Amino acid sequence: MKSLPASRVLILSILIAVCAAGAAPSKFAGVWVLNRSKSTGLTGALANAEIRLVVTQDDKQLTTEQKIIIRGREQPSQEFIYKFDGSETTAEVVRPLAGTMSLKARWIEATKTLELTSKITGDVSGKEETVTTIEQWRLVEGGKALKITRTREMPQGKQQFKLHFDRQE
């Protein structure tokens, strides 16, 4: 069996290092403002609301807070924490149902797309109902915009929203 010359081993090592560096996860941290003209699926009061998404991120987790202003009044908001190691976190919420929501994150598409899943089961008029929301986050326009495809499954059916957020400078 032939051994590889030292120069080939060095070149191979450099290529592996470059590829590994290129696979760094997307960085979503920042303040994002909803661009309604590029978004679809918003209905009711949300169709005309001002929505800002505040995101912090480090190597271990992503924290999100959605701030909504409807008719000039800021609505109550809440932080959600998603761990990148795939472990579940929880948050006490009042909507879409009251109770404990489970939260999970996972990278898909070679660390370019982040999938966030939230699930809550609660009592609605004596009947147990579950609401599951799956969001796929992807940076577009060279990182100047965030595209979120949100699919929500409820007993009443499935809803899909395509949200386009512009990075606030």
GICORJO-V238600 format. One line per field, one symbol per residue. ss: DSSP state (a for helix, b for strand, c for the rest). phi: phi as a letter, one per 30 degrees, with the letter a starting at -180 (. if undefined). A space follows every 10 residues. Layout:
ss = ???
phi = ???
This chain:
ss = cccccaaaaa aaaaaaaaaa aacccccccb bbbbcaaacb cccaaaaacb bbbbbbbccc bbbbbbbbbb ccbbccccbb bbbcccccbb bbbcccccbb bbbbbbbbcc ccbbbbbbbb bbbbccbbbb bbbbbbbbbb aaacbbbbbb bbbbccbbbb bbbbbbbcc
phi = .dcddedddd dddddddddd ddcdddccek cccdcddccb jdbidddcdc bcccbcabdc abcbbccbcc hicddebadb cccddiddcb bdbcbdbdkc ccbbbadbhh icccccbbbb bbcbhibdbb bcbbcccbdb hiidbbcbcc cccbedkcbb bccbccddd
